[in-house]
Amino acid sequence: MSRLLLGPLSGHLTRLVTIAVASEAEQDPTVAQLVLRARSLHAGPLPCGRQEAIAHLRRLGWTANELHDRLTAIRCLKEAA
């Protein structure tokens, strides 16, 4: 199950990082920290254990959510409905 969720979630996070870099939003310290966190999550392998994999997915989801919210707050993205 966790591998099924990893693809779309990872893809969304990658797109948000790309938007942050392209729009030079990394100048914002919070965005820079979230981009760094996203890159470190992508760099590591997916944990083998069920609990570790779920924790990894939660970290991916949290990072994607926080980056989306921050990019919206600094007007790099339009607010989601």
Phi, psi and omega per residue, in radians:
M1 nan -0.781 -3.065
S2 -1.116 -0.587 3.117
R3 -1.188 -0.523 3.096
L4 -1.162 -0.585 -3.141
L5 -1.439 -0.445 -3.049
L6 -1.082 -0.772 -3.079
G7 -0.989 -1.045 -3.125
P8 -1.104 -0.739 -3.124
L9 -1.117 -0.766 3.112
S10 -1.118 -0.694 3.118
G11 -1.118 -0.731 3.111
H12 -1.113 -0.750 3.130
L13 -1.121 -0.706 3.099
T14 -1.060 -0.747 3.118
R15 -1.113 -0.705 3.118
L16 -1.128 -0.699 3.087
V17 -1.104 -0.744 3.122
T18 -1.063 -0.748 3.100
I19 -1.098 -0.760 -3.136
A20 -1.074 -0.747 -3.124
V21 -1.225 -0.791 -3.098
A22 -1.126 -0.586 -3.112
S23 -1.598 0.082 -3.131
E24 1.040 0.498 3.112
A25 -1.269 -0.195 3.114
E26 -1.118 -0.196 3.071
Q27 -1.191 -0.396 3.046
D28 -1.328 2.191 -3.067
P29 -1.034 -0.633 3.136
T30 -1.188 -0.756 3.108
V31 -1.103 -0.763 -3.138
A32 -1.033 -0.737 3.127
Q33 -1.137 -0.729 3.137
L34 -1.195 -0.657 3.085
V35 -1.120 -0.741 3.098
L36 -1.068 -0.763 3.112
R37 -1.093 -0.750 3.127
A38 -1.073 -0.761 3.140
R39 -1.134 -0.669 3.126
S40 -1.216 -0.608 3.081
L41 -1.153 -0.659 3.121
H42 -1.268 -0.525 -3.066
A43 -1.249 -0.562 -3.105
G44 -1.448 2.733 3.103
P45 -1.304 2.738 3.059
L46 -1.216 2.209 -3.142
P47 -1.034 2.636 -3.096
C48 -1.424 -0.671 -3.092
G49 -1.259 2.627 -3.113
R50 -1.037 -0.891 -3.103
Q51 -1.119 -0.701 3.133
E52 -1.170 -0.673 3.120
A53 -1.154 -0.711 3.106
I54 -1.128 -0.733 3.101
A55 -1.083 -0.700 3.118
H56 -1.100 -0.777 3.113
L57 -1.097 -0.671 3.096
R58 -1.119 -0.718 3.104
R59 -1.119 -0.717 3.089
L60 -1.056 -0.825 -3.126
G61 -1.108 -0.760 3.132
W62 -1.082 -0.793 -3.113
T63 -1.113 -0.753 3.115
A64 -1.081 -0.774 -3.139
N65 -1.098 -0.834 -3.120
E66 -1.132 -0.699 3.120
L67 -1.161 -0.741 3.090
H68 -1.036 -0.839 -3.142
D69 -1.060 -0.730 -3.113
R70 -1.206 -0.743 3.114
L71 -1.104 -0.595 3.066
T72 -1.178 -0.757 -3.116
A73 -1.090 -0.629 -3.126
I74 -1.673 0.210 3.005
R75 1.161 0.592 2.988
C76 -1.542 -0.333 3.092
L77 -2.291 2.689 2.988
K78 -1.398 2.622 -3.133
E79 -1.140 2.393 3.115
A80 -1.314 2.545 -3.139
A81 -1.337 nan nan
